[in-house]
């Protein structure tokens, strides 16, 4: 039998390579890598079939490989597929398959956070509201990224929601001052973020003389049409036994994270709180409000 070298050469050229390169990218645009199934399993990834068609049976597309860098979670992928920051030596495969920490995690937004055993989520307070308690220092990223604690876990320490909805005027006039659940959440937010910290600084009992007011109650007491009391964002306070009004004013100023602090005719304190507090101090002289934010010392 005559050996035809030209025929053999033509067959070798016509037949495609049996195997693709190990550690190559998966087919069909998937964000994975073609590696051995055992390696994929050791990195806690998941394998998919038919996305590494030219590789051996034990080499499959490995996806969803978790990774982390400096406490920020991410996934392993090729640099060209990452829309955030990449970090080497944390993933299987070649040097261009790295841990991708996405942009949302780079800033900290969306990450899980905790404070004193209460879980929450990192939010950008400039763009997203929080109906419960916001704490600083629990999230990576800039100062506007803060931990918004879960509403059902943020427990008031010194005040109760019932204190903030009770009203002698409502009782006398038969006004139903029952708040909605959304208002109750905001009252809880007011307590844990503002009233409780003020009480902690004051060190003595504080009496709530007015908290939430429904529209009818607000009209009955002569409240402003745009009063924050109607939103569950404000409370009027007087000192309880053992404290003075001046000491209460000083405690509120020391707290400092109020939205508005109003010295009401030197008779009581009005304090409000929102996600983005203005830290404004006003004095009410019985007929008008005066902004004393920069010279409050002259009124206390």
For each residue, the residues with C-beta under 8 A, 3 or more apart:
1:
2:
3: 8
4: 7 8
5: 8 9
6: 9 10
7: 4 10 11
8: 3 4 5 11 12
9: 5 6 12 13
10: 6 7 13 14
11: 7 8 14 15
12: 8 9 15
13: 9 10
14: 10 11
15: 11 12
16: 54
17: 20 54
18: 54
19: 22 54 55 56
20: 17 24 34 52 54 55
21: 24
22: 19 34 35 36 55 59
23: 33 34 35 92 93 94 97
24: 20 21 33 34 52
25: 32 33 34 78
26: 30 31 32 33 34 48 51 52 61 63
27: 30 50 51 52 53 61
28: 51
29:
30: 26 27 48 51 61 63
31: 26 63 75 77 78 81
32: 25 26 45 48 51 61 62 63 64 65 77
33: 23 24 25 26 61 62 76 78 92 93 97
34: 20 22 23 24 25 26 51 52 55 59 60 61 62
35: 22 23 39 40 59 60 62 92 93
36: 22 39 40 58 59
37: 40 41 47 58 59 60 62
38: 41 42 58
39: 35 36 42 43 62 92
40: 35 36 37 43 45 46 47 60 62 65 92
41: 37 38 44 45
42: 38 39
43: 39 40 62 65 76 91 92
44: 41 65 66
45: 32 40 41 62 63 64 65 66 76
46: 40 62 63 64
47: 37 40 60 61 62 63
48: 26 30 32 51 60 61 63
49: 60 61
50: 27 53
51: 26 27 28 30 32 34 48 60 61
52: 20 24 26 27 34 55 59 60 61
53: 27 50
54: 16 17 18 19 20
55: 19 20 22 34 52 59 60
56: 19 59
57:
58: 36 37 38
59: 22 34 35 36 37 52 55 56
60: 34 35 37 40 47 48 49 51 52 55
61: 26 27 30 32 33 34 47 48 49 51 52
62: 32 33 34 35 37 39 40 43 45 46 47 65 92
63: 26 30 31 32 45 46 47 48
64: 32 45 46 75
65: 32 40 43 44 45 62 75 76 91 92
66: 44 45 73 74 75 76
67: 73 74 75 76 87 90 91 99 100
68: 71 72 73 74 90 99
69: 72 74 85 87 90 99 101
70: 140
71: 68 140
72: 68 69 101 105 106 108 111 140
73: 66 67 68 101 105 111
74: 66 67 68 69 84 87 99 100 101 102 105
75: 31 64 65 66 67 99 100
76: 33 43 45 65 66 67 90 91 92 93 97 98 99 100
77: 31 32 81 82 97 98 100
78: 25 31 33 81 82 96 97 98
79: 82 86 96 98
80:
81: 31 77 78 100
82: 77 78 79 85 86 98 100 102
83: 100 102 103
84: 74 100 101 102 103 104 105 106
85: 69 82 100 101 106
86: 79 82 98 99 100 101
87: 67 69 74 90 98 99 101
88: 95 98 99
89:
90: 67 68 69 76 87 98 99
91: 43 65 67 76 97 98 99
92: 23 33 35 39 40 43 62 65 76 97
93: 23 33 35 76 97
94: 23 97
95: 88 98
96: 78 79
97: 23 33 76 77 78 91 92 93 94
98: 76 77 78 79 82 86 87 88 90 91 95
99: 67 68 69 74 75 76 86 87 88 90 91
100: 67 74 75 76 77 81 82 83 84 85 86
101: 69 72 73 74 84 85 86 87 105 106
102: 74 82 83 84 105 106
103: 83 84 106 107
104: 84 107 109 110
105: 72 73 74 84 101 102 108 109 110 111
106: 72 84 85 101 102 103 141
107: 103 104 124 140 141 142 145
108: 72 105 111 122 139 140 141 145
109: 104 105 122 123 124 141 145
110: 104 105 121 122
111: 72 73 105 108 121 122 139 140
112: 119 120 121 122
113: 119 120 121 122 138 139 147
114: 117 118 119 120 138 147
115: 118 120 133 135 138 147 149
116:
117: 114
118: 114 115 133 149 150 153 154
119: 112 113 114 149 150 153
120: 112 113 114 115 132 135 138 147 148 149 150 153
121: 110 111 112 113 147 148
122: 108 109 110 111 112 113 138 139 140 141 145 146 147 148
123: 109 127 128 130 134 145 146 147 148
124: 107 109 127 128 144 145
125: 128 130 134 144 145 146 275 276
126: 144 276
127: 123 124
128: 123 124 125 148
129: 275
130: 123 125 133 134 146 148 149 189 275
131: 151 182 185 186 189
132: 120 148 149 150 151 154 185 188 189 192
133: 115 118 130 148 149 154 189 192 193
134: 123 125 130 146 147 148 149 193 275
135: 115 120 138 146 147 149
136: 143 146 147
137:
138: 113 114 115 120 122 135 146 147
139: 108 111 113 122 145 146 147
140: 70 71 72 107 108 111 122 145
141: 106 107 108 109 122 145
142: 107 145
143: 136 146
144: 124 125 126
145: 107 108 109 122 123 124 125 139 140 141 142
146: 122 123 125 130 134 135 136 138 139 143
147: 113 114 115 120 121 122 123 134 135 136 138 139
148: 120 121 122 123 128 130 132 133 134
149: 115 118 119 120 130 132 133 134 135 153 154
150: 118 119 120 132 153 154
151: 131 132 154 185 188 189
152:
153: 118 119 120 149 150
154: 118 132 133 149 150 151 188 189 192
155: 192
156: 159 160 161 188 191 192 195 196
157: 192 196 199 200
158: 191 195 196 199 200 206
159: 156 163 164 191 195 196 199 208
160: 156 163 164 191
161: 156 164 165 179 184 187 188 191
162: 165 166
163: 159 160 166 208 211
164: 159 160 161 187 190 191 208 211 212 232 235
165: 161 162 177 178 179 187 211 212
166: 162 163 170 211
167: 170 171 175 177 210 213 217
168: 171 172
169: 172 173 175 217 220 221
170: 166 167 173 174 175 176 177 217 220
171: 167 168 174
172: 168 169
173: 169 170 220
174: 170 171
175: 167 169 170 214 216 217 220
176: 170 214
177: 165 167 170 212 213 214 217
178: 165 214
179: 161 165 183 184 187 212 214 232
180: 183 184
181: 184 185
182: 131 185 186
183: 179 180 186 187 212 231 232
184: 161 179 180 181 187 188 232
185: 131 132 151 181 182 188 189
186: 131 182 183 189 190 231 232 233
187: 161 164 165 179 183 184 190 191 211 212 232
188: 132 151 154 156 161 184 185 191 192
189: 130 131 132 133 151 154 185 186 192 193 273
190: 164 186 187 193 194 195 232 233 234 235 272 273
191: 156 158 159 160 161 164 187 188 194 195 196
192: 132 133 154 155 156 157 188 189 196
193: 133 134 189 190 196 197 257 273
194: 190 191 197 198 255 257 258 271 272 273
195: 156 158 159 190 191 198 199 206 208 235 237 271
196: 156 157 158 159 191 192 193 199 200
197: 193 194 200 201 255 257
198: 194 195 201 202 206 237 251 252 255 271
199: 157 158 159 195 196 202 205 206
200: 157 158 196 197 203
201: 197 198 251 254 255
202: 198 199 206 239 243 247 248 251
203: 200 243 251
204: 239 240 241 242 243 247
205: 199 239 240 241 242 243
206: 158 195 198 199 202 237 238 239 240 243 248
207: 237 238 239 240
208: 159 163 164 195 211 235 236 237
209: 236 237 238 268
210: 167 213 221 229 235 236
211: 163 164 165 166 187 208 229 232 234 235 236
212: 164 165 177 179 183 187 229 230 232
213: 167 177 210 217 218 221 223 227 229 230
214: 175 176 177 178 179 217 218 230
215: 218 219 230
216: 175 219 220
217: 167 169 170 175 177 213 214 220 221
218: 213 214 215 221 223 227 229 230
219: 215 216 222 223
220: 169 170 173 175 216 217
221: 169 210 213 217 218
222: 219
223: 213 218 219 227 229 230
224: 227
225:
226:
227: 213 218 223 224 230 231 234
228: 231 233 234 259 260 272
229: 210 211 212 213 218 223 232 233 234 235
230: 212 213 214 215 218 223 227
231: 183 186 227 228 234
232: 164 179 183 184 186 187 190 211 212 229
233: 186 190 228 229 259 272 273 274
234: 190 211 227 228 229 231 260 270 271 272 273
235: 164 190 195 208 210 211 229 270 271 272
236: 208 209 210 211 264 268 269 270 271
237: 195 198 206 207 208 209 248 268 269 270 271
238: 206 207 209 245 248 267 268 269
239: 202 204 205 206 207 242 243 244 245 247 248
240: 204 205 206 207 243
241: 204 205
242: 204 205 239
243: 202 203 204 205 206 239 240 247 248
244: 239 247 248
245: 238 239 248 249 266 267 268 269
246: 249 250 300
247: 202 204 239 243 244 250 251
248: 202 206 237 238 239 243 244 245 251 252 269
249: 245 246 252 253 263 269 300
250: 246 247 253 254 300
251: 198 201 202 203 247 248 254 255
252: 198 248 249 255 258 261 269 271
253: 249 250 256 261 281 296 300
254: 201 250 251
255: 194 197 198 201 251 252 258
256: 253 279
257: 193 194 197 273 277 279
258: 194 252 255 261 271 272 273 277 279
259: 228 233 272 273 274 277 278 279 280
260: 228 234 270 271 272 278 280 281 282
261: 252 253 258 269 270 271 280 281 282
262: 269 270 271 281 282 283 284 289
263: 249 266 269 281 282 283 284 292 296 299 300
264: 236 267 268 269 270 284
265: 284 285 286
266: 245 263 299
267: 238 245 264
268: 209 236 237 238 245 264
269: 236 237 238 245 248 249 252 261 262 263 264
270: 234 235 236 237 260 261 262 264
271: 194 195 198 234 235 236 237 252 258 260 261 262
272: 190 194 228 233 234 235 258 259 260
273: 189 190 193 194 233 234 257 258 259 277
274: 233 259 277 278
275: 125 129 130 134
276: 125 126
277: 257 258 259 273 274
278: 259 260 274
279: 256 257 258 259 293
280: 259 260 261 291 293
281: 253 260 261 262 263 291 292 293 296
282: 260 261 262 263 289 290 291 292 293
283: 262 263 289 290 292 296 299
284: 262 263 264 265 288 289 290
285: 265 288 290
286: 265
287:
288: 284 285
289: 262 282 283 284
290: 282 283 284 285
291: 280 281 282
292: 263 281 282 283 295 296 298 299
293: 279 280 281 282 296
294:
295: 292 298 299
296: 253 263 281 283 292 293 299 300
297: 300
298: 292 295
299: 263 266 283 292 295 296
300: 246 249 250 253 263 296 297
